[in-house]
């Protein structure tokens, strides 16, 4: 992959498994379940969904549709949660618009607990707003407290997961040429 890719101010190039013209997909630092990934616009100044240009927005949702189909296939999920906290007051912990794609299953389903894990944001929100709200975004993003129940993964583990997903995405698109024709022109 050429060029560096950032999620807010964090260099994530080695965690990325898909890139389109304006959007990328990456593995999650602290996934709720295996296969929990993020869709993010390449432009790091895009904080909320409304800040995307029409072209970026179209590319973003095309990427989301492609990757959610792939994740469902790859992780043999029965369904997916597609979740976005659109701004700090909505629980956004990293100041860069992003969408969570989380595999869900009939068996061993933890139900609405997923929302509690996604939405454990009051503490992060208080810190964010205490740093001056929008001005606080310009400060060190490491000020946000990590979720207490999830542990950060090793960068090498995430890099290997991204490499595997990139390879598997190519296989997915070969198996489903109609999806490749519709969404996969950037692979």
Biotite code that builds the C-alpha atoms (Angstrom):
import biotite.structure as struc

atoms = struc.array([
    struc.Atom([0.000, 0.000, 0.000], chain_id="A", res_id=1, res_name="UNK", atom_name="CA", element="C"),
    struc.Atom([1.493, 3.346, -0.992], chain_id="A", res_id=2, res_name="UNK", atom_name="CA", element="C"),
    struc.Atom([1.231, 6.470, 1.132], chain_id="A", res_id=3, res_name="UNK", atom_name="CA", element="C"),
    struc.Atom([0.445, 6.828, 4.782], chain_id="A", res_id=4, res_name="UNK", atom_name="CA", element="C"),
    struc.Atom([-3.097, 6.541, 6.116], chain_id="A", res_id=5, res_name="UNK", atom_name="CA", element="C"),
    struc.Atom([-4.269, 8.230, 9.290], chain_id="A", res_id=6, res_name="UNK", atom_name="CA", element="C"),
    struc.Atom([-7.271, 7.704, 11.556], chain_id="A", res_id=7, res_name="UNK", atom_name="CA", element="C"),
    struc.Atom([-7.429, 11.191, 13.056], chain_id="A", res_id=8, res_name="UNK", atom_name="CA", element="C"),
    struc.Atom([-3.792, 11.711, 14.035], chain_id="A", res_id=9, res_name="UNK", atom_name="CA", element="C"),
    struc.Atom([-2.996, 8.010, 14.405], chain_id="A", res_id=10, res_name="UNK", atom_name="CA", element="C"),
    struc.Atom([-0.934, 6.334, 11.684], chain_id="A", res_id=11, res_name="UNK", atom_name="CA", element="C"),
    struc.Atom([-2.885, 3.173, 10.755], chain_id="A", res_id=12, res_name="UNK", atom_name="CA", element="C"),
    struc.Atom([-1.478, 2.221, 7.351], chain_id="A", res_id=13, res_name="UNK", atom_name="CA", element="C"),
    struc.Atom([-0.542, -1.302, 8.486], chain_id="A", res_id=14, res_name="UNK", atom_name="CA", element="C"),
    struc.Atom([-4.044, -1.884, 9.908], chain_id="A", res_id=15, res_name="UNK", atom_name="CA", element="C"),
    struc.Atom([-5.813, -1.051, 6.629], chain_id="A", res_id=16, res_name="UNK", atom_name="CA", element="C"),
    struc.Atom([-7.155, -3.847, 4.413], chain_id="A", res_id=17, res_name="UNK", atom_name="CA", element="C"),
    struc.Atom([-9.138, -1.839, 1.845], chain_id="A", res_id=18, res_name="UNK", atom_name="CA", element="C"),
    struc.Atom([-8.731, 1.581, 0.242], chain_id="A", res_id=19, res_name="UNK", atom_name="CA", element="C"),
    struc.Atom([-10.989, 3.327, -2.265], chain_id="A", res_id=20, res_name="UNK", atom_name="CA", element="C"),
    struc.Atom([-10.691, 6.842, -3.668], chain_id="A", res_id=21, res_name="UNK", atom_name="CA", element="C"),
    struc.Atom([-11.913, 8.535, -0.462], chain_id="A", res_id=22, res_name="UNK", atom_name="CA", element="C"),
    struc.Atom([-12.383, 5.784, 2.131], chain_id="A", res_id=23, res_name="UNK", atom_name="CA", element="C"),
    struc.Atom([-10.583, 2.953, 3.885], chain_id="A", res_id=24, res_name="UNK", atom_name="CA", element="C"),
    struc.Atom([-11.406, -0.048, 6.067], chain_id="A", res_id=25, res_name="UNK", atom_name="CA", element="C"),
    struc.Atom([-9.204, -1.089, 8.948], chain_id="A", res_id=26, res_name="UNK", atom_name="CA", element="C"),
    struc.Atom([-9.048, -3.616, 11.743], chain_id="A", res_id=27, res_name="UNK", atom_name="CA", element="C"),
    struc.Atom([-10.023, -2.364, 15.184], chain_id="A", res_id=28, res_name="UNK", atom_name="CA", element="C"),
    struc.Atom([-7.528, -1.669, 17.952], chain_id="A", res_id=29, res_name="UNK", atom_name="CA", element="C"),
    struc.Atom([-9.986, -2.911, 20.588], chain_id="A", res_id=30, res_name="UNK", atom_name="CA", element="C"),
    struc.Atom([-12.634, -5.059, 18.886], chain_id="A", res_id=31, res_name="UNK", atom_name="CA", element="C"),
    struc.Atom([-15.790, -6.062, 20.718], chain_id="A", res_id=32, res_name="UNK", atom_name="CA", element="C"),
    struc.Atom([-15.856, -9.363, 18.786], chain_id="A", res_id=33, res_name="UNK", atom_name="CA", element="C"),
    struc.Atom([-13.647, -10.881, 16.066], chain_id="A", res_id=34, res_name="UNK", atom_name="CA", element="C"),
    struc.Atom([-14.370, -9.122, 12.790], chain_id="A", res_id=35, res_name="UNK", atom_name="CA", element="C"),
    struc.Atom([-15.256, -5.768, 14.389], chain_id="A", res_id=36, res_name="UNK", atom_name="CA", element="C"),
    struc.Atom([-13.782, -3.335, 11.857], chain_id="A", res_id=37, res_name="UNK", atom_name="CA", element="C"),
    struc.Atom([-14.038, 0.365, 11.027], chain_id="A", res_id=38, res_name="UNK", atom_name="CA", element="C"),
    struc.Atom([-14.864, 2.284, 7.845], chain_id="A", res_id=39, res_name="UNK", atom_name="CA", element="C"),
    struc.Atom([-13.194, 5.733, 7.737], chain_id="A", res_id=40, res_name="UNK", atom_name="CA", element="C"),
    struc.Atom([-12.839, 8.544, 5.178], chain_id="A", res_id=41, res_name="UNK", atom_name="CA", element="C"),
    struc.Atom([-9.278, 9.290, 4.080], chain_id="A", res_id=42, res_name="UNK", atom_name="CA", element="C"),
    struc.Atom([-9.692, 13.008, 4.803], chain_id="A", res_id=43, res_name="UNK", atom_name="CA", element="C"),
    struc.Atom([-8.749, 13.399, 8.469], chain_id="A", res_id=44, res_name="UNK", atom_name="CA", element="C"),
    struc.Atom([-10.568, 16.714, 8.866], chain_id="A", res_id=45, res_name="UNK", atom_name="CA", element="C"),
    struc.Atom([-13.927, 14.972, 8.316], chain_id="A", res_id=46, res_name="UNK", atom_name="CA", element="C"),
    struc.Atom([-15.238, 14.858, 11.880], chain_id="A", res_id=47, res_name="UNK", atom_name="CA", element="C"),
    struc.Atom([-18.938, 14.222, 11.229], chain_id="A", res_id=48, res_name="UNK", atom_name="CA", element="C"),
    struc.Atom([-20.885, 12.548, 8.451], chain_id="A", res_id=49, res_name="UNK", atom_name="CA", element="C"),
    struc.Atom([-22.229, 15.930, 7.369], chain_id="A", res_id=50, res_name="UNK", atom_name="CA", element="C"),
    struc.Atom([-18.692, 17.197, 6.783], chain_id="A", res_id=51, res_name="UNK", atom_name="CA", element="C"),
    struc.Atom([-18.150, 14.743, 3.907], chain_id="A", res_id=52, res_name="UNK", atom_name="CA", element="C"),
    struc.Atom([-18.473, 16.124, 0.392], chain_id="A", res_id=53, res_name="UNK", atom_name="CA", element="C"),
    struc.Atom([-21.144, 14.499, -1.798], chain_id="A", res_id=54, res_name="UNK", atom_name="CA", element="C"),
    struc.Atom([-18.434, 12.540, -3.638], chain_id="A", res_id=55, res_name="UNK", atom_name="CA", element="C"),
    struc.Atom([-16.825, 11.410, -0.367], chain_id="A", res_id=56, res_name="UNK", atom_name="CA", element="C"),
    struc.Atom([-20.211, 10.456, 1.048], chain_id="A", res_id=57, res_name="UNK", atom_name="CA", element="C"),
    struc.Atom([-21.087, 8.336, -1.964], chain_id="A", res_id=58, res_name="UNK", atom_name="CA", element="C"),
    struc.Atom([-17.708, 6.582, -1.828], chain_id="A", res_id=59, res_name="UNK", atom_name="CA", element="C"),
    struc.Atom([-18.042, 6.109, 1.951], chain_id="A", res_id=60, res_name="UNK", atom_name="CA", element="C"),
    struc.Atom([-21.371, 4.319, 1.665], chain_id="A", res_id=61, res_name="UNK", atom_name="CA", element="C"),
    struc.Atom([-20.253, 2.258, -1.336], chain_id="A", res_id=62, res_name="UNK", atom_name="CA", element="C"),
    struc.Atom([-17.287, 1.107, 0.753], chain_id="A", res_id=63, res_name="UNK", atom_name="CA", element="C"),
    struc.Atom([-19.534, 0.392, 3.736], chain_id="A", res_id=64, res_name="UNK", atom_name="CA", element="C"),
    struc.Atom([-21.854, -1.736, 1.585], chain_id="A", res_id=65, res_name="UNK", atom_name="CA", element="C"),
    struc.Atom([-18.979, -3.711, 0.099], chain_id="A", res_id=66, res_name="UNK", atom_name="CA", element="C"),
    struc.Atom([-17.163, -4.299, 3.372], chain_id="A", res_id=67, res_name="UNK", atom_name="CA", element="C"),
    struc.Atom([-20.265, -5.191, 5.390], chain_id="A", res_id=68, res_name="UNK", atom_name="CA", element="C"),
    struc.Atom([-21.071, -7.934, 2.848], chain_id="A", res_id=69, res_name="UNK", atom_name="CA", element="C"),
    struc.Atom([-17.489, -9.162, 3.038], chain_id="A", res_id=70, res_name="UNK", atom_name="CA", element="C"),
    struc.Atom([-17.372, -9.179, 6.860], chain_id="A", res_id=71, res_name="UNK", atom_name="CA", element="C"),
    struc.Atom([-20.662, -11.067, 7.043], chain_id="A", res_id=72, res_name="UNK", atom_name="CA", element="C"),
    struc.Atom([-19.239, -13.677, 4.627], chain_id="A", res_id=73, res_name="UNK", atom_name="CA", element="C"),
    struc.Atom([-15.781, -13.880, 6.194], chain_id="A", res_id=74, res_name="UNK", atom_name="CA", element="C"),
    struc.Atom([-16.993, -14.250, 9.793], chain_id="A", res_id=75, res_name="UNK", atom_name="CA", element="C"),
    struc.Atom([-20.100, -16.293, 8.889], chain_id="A", res_id=76, res_name="UNK", atom_name="CA", element="C"),
    struc.Atom([-22.232, -13.754, 10.733], chain_id="A", res_id=77, res_name="UNK", atom_name="CA", element="C"),
    struc.Atom([-26.006, -13.985, 10.814], chain_id="A", res_id=78, res_name="UNK", atom_name="CA", element="C"),
    struc.Atom([-26.292, -10.202, 10.948], chain_id="A", res_id=79, res_name="UNK", atom_name="CA", element="C"),
    struc.Atom([-24.222, -7.082, 11.562], chain_id="A", res_id=80, res_name="UNK", atom_name="CA", element="C"),
    struc.Atom([-24.372, -3.985, 13.688], chain_id="A", res_id=81, res_name="UNK", atom_name="CA", element="C"),
    struc.Atom([-23.535, -0.874, 11.678], chain_id="A", res_id=82, res_name="UNK", atom_name="CA", element="C"),
    struc.Atom([-22.879, 1.891, 14.203], chain_id="A", res_id=83, res_name="UNK", atom_name="CA", element="C"),
    struc.Atom([-21.682, 5.474, 14.085], chain_id="A", res_id=84, res_name="UNK", atom_name="CA", element="C"),
    struc.Atom([-21.274, 8.086, 16.800], chain_id="A", res_id=85, res_name="UNK", atom_name="CA", element="C"),
    struc.Atom([-21.526, 11.275, 14.751], chain_id="A", res_id=86, res_name="UNK", atom_name="CA", element="C"),
    struc.Atom([-19.653, 13.801, 16.880], chain_id="A", res_id=87, res_name="UNK", atom_name="CA", element="C"),
    struc.Atom([-18.353, 13.895, 20.462], chain_id="A", res_id=88, res_name="UNK", atom_name="CA", element="C"),
    struc.Atom([-21.753, 14.460, 22.028], chain_id="A", res_id=89, res_name="UNK", atom_name="CA", element="C"),
    struc.Atom([-22.901, 11.232, 20.375], chain_id="A", res_id=90, res_name="UNK", atom_name="CA", element="C"),
    struc.Atom([-20.005, 9.287, 21.890], chain_id="A", res_id=91, res_name="UNK", atom_name="CA", element="C"),
    struc.Atom([-17.354, 9.678, 19.196], chain_id="A", res_id=92, res_name="UNK", atom_name="CA", element="C"),
    struc.Atom([-14.061, 8.978, 20.986], chain_id="A", res_id=93, res_name="UNK", atom_name="CA", element="C"),
    struc.Atom([-11.741, 9.614, 18.022], chain_id="A", res_id=94, res_name="UNK", atom_name="CA", element="C"),
    struc.Atom([-12.357, 12.934, 16.230], chain_id="A", res_id=95, res_name="UNK", atom_name="CA", element="C"),
    struc.Atom([-12.683, 11.477, 12.720], chain_id="A", res_id=96, res_name="UNK", atom_name="CA", element="C"),
    struc.Atom([-15.964, 10.189, 11.288], chain_id="A", res_id=97, res_name="UNK", atom_name="CA", element="C"),
    struc.Atom([-16.036, 6.391, 11.305], chain_id="A", res_id=98, res_name="UNK", atom_name="CA", element="C"),
    struc.Atom([-18.496, 3.521, 11.210], chain_id="A", res_id=99, res_name="UNK", atom_name="CA", element="C"),
    struc.Atom([-18.239, 0.316, 13.223], chain_id="A", res_id=100, res_name="UNK", atom_name="CA", element="C"),
    struc.Atom([-19.116, -2.945, 11.462], chain_id="A", res_id=101, res_name="UNK", atom_name="CA", element="C"),
    struc.Atom([-19.693, -5.653, 14.084], chain_id="A", res_id=102, res_name="UNK", atom_name="CA", element="C"),
    struc.Atom([-20.588, -9.292, 13.291], chain_id="A", res_id=103, res_name="UNK", atom_name="CA", element="C"),
    struc.Atom([-23.589, -10.703, 15.194], chain_id="A", res_id=104, res_name="UNK", atom_name="CA", element="C"),
    struc.Atom([-24.825, -14.281, 15.619], chain_id="A", res_id=105, res_name="UNK", atom_name="CA", element="C"),
    struc.Atom([-28.059, -16.047, 16.566], chain_id="A", res_id=106, res_name="UNK", atom_name="CA", element="C"),
    struc.Atom([-26.155, -18.365, 18.865], chain_id="A", res_id=107, res_name="UNK", atom_name="CA", element="C"),
    struc.Atom([-24.255, -16.796, 21.774], chain_id="A", res_id=108, res_name="UNK", atom_name="CA", element="C"),
    struc.Atom([-25.825, -13.445, 20.962], chain_id="A", res_id=109, res_name="UNK", atom_name="CA", element="C"),
    struc.Atom([-25.038, -10.818, 23.568], chain_id="A", res_id=110, res_name="UNK", atom_name="CA", element="C"),
    struc.Atom([-28.029, -8.755, 22.468], chain_id="A", res_id=111, res_name="UNK", atom_name="CA", element="C"),
    struc.Atom([-28.085, -5.083, 23.254], chain_id="A", res_id=112, res_name="UNK", atom_name="CA", element="C"),
    struc.Atom([-24.906, -5.361, 25.332], chain_id="A", res_id=113, res_name="UNK", atom_name="CA", element="C"),
    struc.Atom([-23.112, -4.385, 22.116], chain_id="A", res_id=114, res_name="UNK", atom_name="CA", element="C"),
    struc.Atom([-24.645, -0.921, 22.419], chain_id="A", res_id=115, res_name="UNK", atom_name="CA", element="C"),
    struc.Atom([-23.344, -0.559, 25.960], chain_id="A", res_id=116, res_name="UNK", atom_name="CA", element="C"),
    struc.Atom([-19.861, -1.428, 24.745], chain_id="A", res_id=117, res_name="UNK", atom_name="CA", element="C"),
    struc.Atom([-20.076, 0.961, 21.818], chain_id="A", res_id=118, res_name="UNK", atom_name="CA", element="C"),
    struc.Atom([-21.744, 3.647, 23.872], chain_id="A", res_id=119, res_name="UNK", atom_name="CA", element="C"),
    struc.Atom([-19.478, 3.686, 26.954], chain_id="A", res_id=120, res_name="UNK", atom_name="CA", element="C"),
    struc.Atom([-18.732, 7.269, 26.187], chain_id="A", res_id=121, res_name="UNK", atom_name="CA", element="C"),
    struc.Atom([-19.844, 9.545, 29.010], chain_id="A", res_id=122, res_name="UNK", atom_name="CA", element="C"),
    struc.Atom([-16.375, 9.578, 30.566], chain_id="A", res_id=123, res_name="UNK", atom_name="CA", element="C"),
    struc.Atom([-14.700, 10.203, 27.195], chain_id="A", res_id=124, res_name="UNK", atom_name="CA", element="C"),
    struc.Atom([-17.305, 12.880, 26.393], chain_id="A", res_id=125, res_name="UNK", atom_name="CA", element="C"),
    struc.Atom([-16.649, 14.695, 29.683], chain_id="A", res_id=126, res_name="UNK", atom_name="CA", element="C"),
    struc.Atom([-12.915, 14.719, 28.982], chain_id="A", res_id=127, res_name="UNK", atom_name="CA", element="C"),
    struc.Atom([-13.502, 15.867, 25.426], chain_id="A", res_id=128, res_name="UNK", atom_name="CA", element="C"),
    struc.Atom([-15.837, 18.679, 26.439], chain_id="A", res_id=129, res_name="UNK", atom_name="CA", element="C"),
    struc.Atom([-13.511, 19.589, 29.300], chain_id="A", res_id=130, res_name="UNK", atom_name="CA", element="C"),
    struc.Atom([-10.799, 20.152, 26.697], chain_id="A", res_id=131, res_name="UNK", atom_name="CA", element="C"),
    struc.Atom([-12.897, 22.819, 25.038], chain_id="A", res_id=132, res_name="UNK", atom_name="CA", element="C"),
    struc.Atom([-15.216, 20.791, 22.822], chain_id="A", res_id=133, res_name="UNK", atom_name="CA", element="C"),
    struc.Atom([-14.325, 21.398, 19.214], chain_id="A", res_id=134, res_name="UNK", atom_name="CA", element="C"),
    struc.Atom([-11.091, 23.088, 20.197], chain_id="A", res_id=135, res_name="UNK", atom_name="CA", element="C"),
    struc.Atom([-10.268, 20.020, 22.279], chain_id="A", res_id=136, res_name="UNK", atom_name="CA", element="C"),
    struc.Atom([-10.061, 17.968, 19.085], chain_id="A", res_id=137, res_name="UNK", atom_name="CA", element="C"),
    struc.Atom([-6.955, 19.888, 18.153], chain_id="A", res_id=138, res_name="UNK", atom_name="CA", element="C"),
    struc.Atom([-5.266, 18.724, 21.334], chain_id="A", res_id=139, res_name="UNK", atom_name="CA", element="C"),
    struc.Atom([-3.703, 15.350, 21.953], chain_id="A", res_id=140, res_name="UNK", atom_name="CA", element="C"),
    struc.Atom([-6.299, 12.682, 21.090], chain_id="A", res_id=141, res_name="UNK", atom_name="CA", element="C"),
    struc.Atom([-4.611, 10.311, 23.557], chain_id="A", res_id=142, res_name="UNK", atom_name="CA", element="C"),
    struc.Atom([-6.433, 12.213, 26.316], chain_id="A", res_id=143, res_name="UNK", atom_name="CA", element="C"),
    struc.Atom([-9.436, 9.967, 25.744], chain_id="A", res_id=144, res_name="UNK", atom_name="CA", element="C"),
    struc.Atom([-9.715, 7.191, 28.292], chain_id="A", res_id=145, res_name="UNK", atom_name="CA", element="C"),
    struc.Atom([-9.602, 3.659, 26.874], chain_id="A", res_id=146, res_name="UNK", atom_name="CA", element="C"),
    struc.Atom([-12.660, 1.437, 27.271], chain_id="A", res_id=147, res_name="UNK", atom_name="CA", element="C"),
    struc.Atom([-12.061, -0.447, 30.493], chain_id="A", res_id=148, res_name="UNK", atom_name="CA", element="C"),
    struc.Atom([-13.219, -3.829, 29.226], chain_id="A", res_id=149, res_name="UNK", atom_name="CA", element="C"),
    struc.Atom([-11.301, -4.001, 25.963], chain_id="A", res_id=150, res_name="UNK", atom_name="CA", element="C"),
    struc.Atom([-7.555, -4.372, 25.651], chain_id="A", res_id=151, res_name="UNK", atom_name="CA", element="C"),
    struc.Atom([-5.461, -2.803, 22.913], chain_id="A", res_id=152, res_name="UNK", atom_name="CA", element="C"),
    struc.Atom([-4.043, -5.379, 20.553], chain_id="A", res_id=153, res_name="UNK", atom_name="CA", element="C"),
    struc.Atom([-0.443, -5.676, 19.453], chain_id="A", res_id=154, res_name="UNK", atom_name="CA", element="C"),
    struc.Atom([0.329, -3.821, 16.201], chain_id="A", res_id=155, res_name="UNK", atom_name="CA", element="C"),
    struc.Atom([1.812, -6.978, 14.674], chain_id="A", res_id=156, res_name="UNK", atom_name="CA", element="C"),
    struc.Atom([-1.400, -8.903, 15.345], chain_id="A", res_id=157, res_name="UNK", atom_name="CA", element="C"),
    struc.Atom([-3.445, -6.144, 13.708], chain_id="A", res_id=158, res_name="UNK", atom_name="CA", element="C"),
    struc.Atom([-1.073, -5.966, 10.737], chain_id="A", res_id=159, res_name="UNK", atom_name="CA", element="C"),
    struc.Atom([-1.385, -9.710, 10.164], chain_id="A", res_id=160, res_name="UNK", atom_name="CA", element="C"),
    struc.Atom([-5.172, -9.529, 10.474], chain_id="A", res_id=161, res_name="UNK", atom_name="CA", element="C"),
    struc.Atom([-5.255, -6.711, 7.901], chain_id="A", res_id=162, res_name="UNK", atom_name="CA", element="C"),
    struc.Atom([-3.072, -8.718, 5.492], chain_id="A", res_id=163, res_name="UNK", atom_name="CA", element="C"),
    struc.Atom([-5.340, -11.744, 5.885], chain_id="A", res_id=164, res_name="UNK", atom_name="CA", element="C"),
    struc.Atom([-8.506, -9.698, 5.372], chain_id="A", res_id=165, res_name="UNK", atom_name="CA", element="C"),
    struc.Atom([-7.062, -8.040, 2.275], chain_id="A", res_id=166, res_name="UNK", atom_name="CA", element="C"),
    struc.Atom([-6.306, -11.467, 0.790], chain_id="A", res_id=167, res_name="UNK", atom_name="CA", element="C"),
    struc.Atom([-9.696, -12.860, 1.808], chain_id="A", res_id=168, res_name="UNK", atom_name="CA", element="C"),
    struc.Atom([-11.472, -9.815, 0.340], chain_id="A", res_id=169, res_name="UNK", atom_name="CA", element="C"),
    struc.Atom([-9.907, -10.581, -3.040], chain_id="A", res_id=170, res_name="UNK", atom_name="CA", element="C"),
    struc.Atom([-11.118, -14.184, -2.732], chain_id="A", res_id=171, res_name="UNK", atom_name="CA", element="C"),
    struc.Atom([-14.606, -12.961, -1.777], chain_id="A", res_id=172, res_name="UNK", atom_name="CA", element="C"),
    struc.Atom([-14.783, -10.748, -4.852], chain_id="A", res_id=173, res_name="UNK", atom_name="CA", element="C"),
    struc.Atom([-13.649, -13.617, -7.090], chain_id="A", res_id=174, res_name="UNK", atom_name="CA", element="C"),
    struc.Atom([-16.337, -15.858, -5.616], chain_id="A", res_id=175, res_name="UNK", atom_name="CA", element="C"),
    struc.Atom([-19.012, -13.189, -6.075], chain_id="A", res_id=176, res_name="UNK", atom_name="CA", element="C"),
    struc.Atom([-18.238, -11.419, -9.370], chain_id="A", res_id=177, res_name="UNK", atom_name="CA", element="C"),
    struc.Atom([-21.543, -9.519, -9.246], chain_id="A", res_id=178, res_name="UNK", atom_name="CA", element="C"),
    struc.Atom([-20.376, -7.811, -6.053], chain_id="A", res_id=179, res_name="UNK", atom_name="CA", element="C"),
    struc.Atom([-17.012, -7.111, -7.638], chain_id="A", res_id=180, res_name="UNK", atom_name="CA", element="C"),
    struc.Atom([-18.753, -5.465, -10.606], chain_id="A", res_id=181, res_name="UNK", atom_name="CA", element="C"),
    struc.Atom([-20.962, -3.396, -8.333], chain_id="A", res_id=182, res_name="UNK", atom_name="CA", element="C"),
    struc.Atom([-18.568, -2.344, -5.553], chain_id="A", res_id=183, res_name="UNK", atom_name="CA", element="C"),
    struc.Atom([-15.067, -3.728, -6.011], chain_id="A", res_id=184, res_name="UNK", atom_name="CA", element="C"),
    struc.Atom([-13.432, -1.567, -8.656], chain_id="A", res_id=185, res_name="UNK", atom_name="CA", element="C"),
    struc.Atom([-10.760, -0.342, -6.207], chain_id="A", res_id=186, res_name="UNK", atom_name="CA", element="C"),
    struc.Atom([-9.436, -3.767, -5.221], chain_id="A", res_id=187, res_name="UNK", atom_name="CA", element="C"),
])
